[in-house]
Structures are given as structure tokens and as C-alpha cells.
Amino acid sequence: MPFKTDKINLPREKLAKTGLSCLKDNELLAIILRTGYKGKNVLQLAKEILKEYPADEFIKIPLTKLKQIKGIGPSKASIIAASVELVKRGLDKDVVSIKKPTDVLPLALDIRDKKKEYFVVFYLNARNEILKRDFVSVGTLNASLVHPREVFNPAIQHSAASVIFIHNHPSGDTTPSEDDIKLTKRLVSAGEILGIEVLDHIIVAKDDFLSMKAKDLI
């Protein structure tokens, strides 16, 4: 008897009659997958996948790994990843969106009048929404204190598309030092290699700020 393409009439019928909340995890996944493969129908496939990767872990699987799961492949992996991302965007109600680099200034008021130099990094996603703010170093700013590894490791972990640097000058003078410029160029170069754009490096003081991007120093 020839193999027939799976049809998931049962989960779809159940969805139509009872609603999403009554469907089990494997039934929900089966609706997204639509088909199984020879020897395993889509409900069996969905159950097998969720046995190995429970729902709370499955939604965190990166696209590259999804493609490697037997019965999913590139097309279904893309559909699953897009579905998960759409839900995440809908739930991100408190995300701060940045239209221009200087929009982060209100989020850096705490370092303006510090007695030491604080180097802070804002990690942004592809929609210029802040994923994370991180203190990288405290003290005199130089290449030994701010290493590309310390700056870009979190960017990779959070899948950041771009970064904004900001640090304070306790002296009150926002003019970038030679070390500021050298360090920024080094970080920009590292970002280019990783495919993570440096949008700006902003220097703040108690009553002033300077954008290195605006001054064509990046």
C-alpha cells in the first residue's frame, strides 16, 4: 500500500470544536508540522520530538538545530522559528525601542556623575530594541580593561544585531581621548568580523555628552 501524506484532521477538528487551550502540546506541534515522514505520522513525530525536547525547551532551539531534527528539515524549521518569534514579539510589551543612538542617554543617567569611568554596553536586536544593558568595566578606559571578548560575548549570547557604547568622563570634558578613539576603532573592527554593528560610542559628563558617530570618529 503506497505511503500517504499525513493529514492532521483530528487535531484540526479538535481545534475547531474545543479551541487551542484543549489541545495537547504534541497536537499543537502537529498542526504546525502538517506532515510526518514515511513510517511515522505527524502526531507520532510531534510526540517523539517533544519527548526529547519538552515544549519549554523546544521553543528555545535555534533554527540551525531545528533543521537537523529528523522529520523537520529547513522548511518546517523556518515555520516553527517564525511562529515562535512572532509570539515573542507579541509578549515583549516592555521592550525599549531605540530610534537613534542618543535615545539611550536617559538610560545612562546613573553614570554621568561617577568619580570613575564606567563603560556600559547596550545590546540591541534587529528591531533596535534593547535586549540588555551591561557594565563592562570600571576605571580608566583603555584597551586592557575593555577587551572585545568581554564586549561581544554577551552580544553573541543574546543574538544582538548591534551595540551602543557609552562611558562617562568624570572631568566633565566629553572630548574623546586618544585611548577612547583607539579602543572604539578596535571594537568596531571586532564587530565587523562578527557581523555586529557598532551604532555609536557616546561619552557623557554631568551636563554634557558627545556622540563619536556624529563627530565622524566611527
C-alpha positions as CSV (number, residue, x, y, z in Angstrom):
1,M,0.0,0.0,0.0
2,P,1.6,3.3,-1.0
3,F,2.6,5.8,1.7
4,K,0.1,8.6,2.1
5,T,0.8,12.2,3.1
6,D,-0.2,12.7,6.7
7,K,-3.3,14.7,7.3
8,I,-4.0,16.0,10.8
9,N,-7.8,16.2,10.6
10,L,-8.1,15.1,14.2
11,P,-6.1,17.9,15.8
12,R,-7.7,20.4,13.4
13,E,-11.2,19.2,14.1
14,K,-10.5,19.3,17.9
15,L,-9.2,22.8,17.5
16,A,-12.3,23.9,15.7
17,K,-14.6,22.3,18.3
18,T,-12.8,23.0,21.6
19,G,-10.3,25.7,20.9
20,L,-6.5,25.9,21.4
21,S,-6.5,25.5,25.2
22,C,-7.8,21.9,24.9
23,L,-5.1,20.7,22.6
24,K,-2.1,18.8,23.9
25,D,1.4,20.1,23.1
26,N,2.0,17.3,20.5
27,E,-1.3,18.2,18.8
28,L,-0.3,21.9,18.6
29,L,3.0,20.9,17.1
30,A,1.4,18.5,14.7
31,I,-0.7,21.3,13.3
32,I,2.4,23.4,12.7
33,L,4.3,20.4,11.2
34,R,1.4,19.4,9.0
35,T,3.1,16.1,7.8
36,G,5.3,13.4,9.2
37,Y,7.5,11.1,7.1
38,K,7.4,7.6,5.8
39,G,6.7,5.2,8.6
40,K,5.7,7.9,11.1
41,N,2.6,10.0,11.0
42,V,2.7,13.7,12.1
43,L,1.2,13.0,15.6
44,Q,3.8,10.4,16.3
45,L,6.5,12.7,15.0
46,A,5.4,15.6,17.2
47,K,5.1,13.3,20.3
48,E,8.6,11.9,19.6
49,I,10.1,15.4,19.2
50,L,8.5,16.7,22.4
51,K,9.7,13.6,24.3
52,E,13.2,14.6,23.6
53,Y,12.7,18.4,23.7
54,P,9.8,19.4,26.1
55,A,7.8,22.4,25.0
56,D,9.7,24.9,27.2
57,E,13.0,23.7,25.7
58,F,11.7,23.2,22.1
59,I,10.9,26.9,21.7
60,K,14.4,27.8,22.5
61,I,16.1,25.5,19.9
62,P,18.0,27.6,17.3
63,L,17.0,27.4,13.7
64,T,20.2,25.5,12.8
65,K,19.4,22.8,15.3
66,L,15.8,22.6,14.3
67,K,16.8,21.8,10.7
68,Q,18.7,18.8,12.0
69,I,15.8,17.1,13.7
70,K,14.5,14.2,11.6
71,G,11.2,14.9,10.2
72,I,11.5,18.7,10.4
73,G,14.0,19.9,7.8
74,P,14.7,23.5,6.6
75,S,11.1,24.4,5.5
76,K,9.3,23.3,8.7
77,A,12.2,24.6,10.8
78,S,11.6,28.1,9.3
79,I,7.9,27.9,10.0
80,I,8.5,26.9,13.6
81,A,11.1,29.5,14.2
82,A,8.9,32.3,12.7
83,S,5.9,31.2,14.8
84,V,8.0,31.3,18.0
85,E,9.5,34.7,17.1
86,L,6.0,36.1,16.4
87,V,4.8,35.1,19.8
88,K,7.9,36.5,21.5
89,R,7.3,39.8,19.8
90,G,3.7,39.9,20.9
91,L,4.7,39.2,24.5
92,D,7.5,41.8,24.6
93,K,5.4,44.7,25.8
94,D,8.1,46.4,27.9
95,V,10.8,46.4,25.3
96,V,12.6,49.8,24.9
97,S,13.0,50.7,21.2
98,I,15.8,52.9,20.1
99,K,15.3,55.2,17.1
100,K,18.7,56.9,17.3
101,P,21.8,56.1,19.5
102,T,21.3,59.1,21.7
103,D,18.0,57.6,22.9
104,V,20.0,55.6,25.4
105,L,21.1,58.7,27.3
106,P,18.1,58.6,29.7
107,L,19.1,55.1,30.5
108,A,22.7,56.1,31.5
109,L,21.9,58.9,34.0
110,D,23.4,56.8,36.7
111,I,27.0,57.1,35.4
112,R,27.0,60.8,34.5
113,D,28.4,62.0,37.8
114,K,30.5,58.9,38.8
115,K,34.0,59.6,40.0
116,K,35.5,56.7,37.9
117,E,34.9,55.9,34.3
118,Y,32.1,53.3,33.7
119,F,31.9,51.6,30.3
120,V,28.4,50.4,29.5
121,V,27.2,48.5,26.5
122,F,23.6,48.4,25.2
123,Y,22.8,45.3,23.2
124,L,20.1,45.7,20.5
125,N,18.1,43.3,18.3
126,A,17.4,43.7,14.6
127,R,14.4,46.0,15.5
128,N,16.7,48.3,17.6
129,E,15.1,47.1,20.8
130,I,17.3,46.9,23.9
131,L,18.0,43.3,24.8
132,K,20.4,44.0,27.7
133,R,22.4,46.7,29.3
134,D,25.8,45.6,30.8
135,F,28.6,47.2,32.7
136,V,31.9,46.0,31.1
137,S,34.5,47.9,33.1
138,V,35.1,50.5,35.8
139,G,38.3,52.6,35.9
140,T,40.4,54.4,33.4
141,L,39.3,53.5,29.9
142,N,41.9,51.6,27.9
143,A,42.3,48.5,25.7
144,S,43.4,46.3,28.6
145,L,40.2,47.0,30.6
146,V,37.8,46.8,27.7
147,H,38.5,43.8,25.6
148,P,36.4,42.8,22.6
149,R,35.8,39.4,24.1
150,E,34.1,41.0,27.2
151,V,32.1,43.3,25.0
152,F,30.9,40.9,22.3
153,N,30.4,37.6,24.2
154,P,27.0,38.8,25.6
155,A,26.1,40.1,22.1
156,I,26.6,36.6,20.7
157,Q,24.7,35.0,23.6
158,H,21.7,37.3,23.2
159,S,21.8,37.3,19.4
160,A,22.3,41.0,19.3
161,A,22.4,42.7,15.9
162,S,24.1,45.9,17.1
163,V,25.6,47.6,20.1
164,I,25.9,51.1,21.5
165,F,28.8,52.0,23.8
166,I,28.6,54.7,26.4
167,H,31.0,55.8,29.1
168,N,31.5,58.8,31.4
169,H,34.2,61.4,31.8
170,P,34.4,62.4,35.5
171,S,36.3,65.5,34.5
172,G,33.2,66.9,32.8
173,D,35.0,67.3,29.5
174,T,33.4,65.0,26.9
175,T,36.2,65.3,24.3
176,P,37.3,61.8,23.4
177,S,40.9,60.9,24.4
178,E,43.3,59.1,22.2
179,D,42.6,55.9,24.1
180,D,38.9,56.4,23.6
181,I,39.3,56.7,19.8
182,K,41.8,53.7,19.6
183,L,39.6,51.5,21.7
184,T,36.4,52.4,19.7
185,K,38.1,51.6,16.4
186,R,39.3,48.3,17.8
187,L,35.8,47.4,18.9
188,V,34.3,48.5,15.6
189,S,36.7,46.2,13.8
190,A,35.8,43.3,16.1
191,G,32.1,44.0,15.5
192,E,32.6,43.9,11.7
193,I,34.2,40.5,11.9
194,L,31.3,39.2,14.0
195,G,28.6,40.9,11.9
196,I,27.5,43.1,14.9
197,E,27.3,46.8,14.1
198,V,28.6,49.4,16.5
199,L,26.0,52.2,16.2
200,D,27.8,54.7,18.4
201,H,30.1,55.4,21.2
202,I,28.7,58.1,23.4
203,I,30.7,60.0,26.1
204,V,28.8,61.6,28.9
205,A,29.5,64.0,31.6
206,K,27.3,65.6,34.3
207,D,26.0,68.3,32.0
208,D,27.1,67.3,28.5
209,F,27.5,64.4,26.0
210,L,29.3,63.7,22.8
211,S,28.5,61.2,20.0
212,M,31.6,59.8,18.4
213,K,29.4,58.8,15.4
214,A,28.2,62.4,15.0
215,K,31.8,63.6,15.1
216,D,32.8,61.0,12.4
217,L,35.1,59.2,14.8
218,I,33.5,55.9,14.0
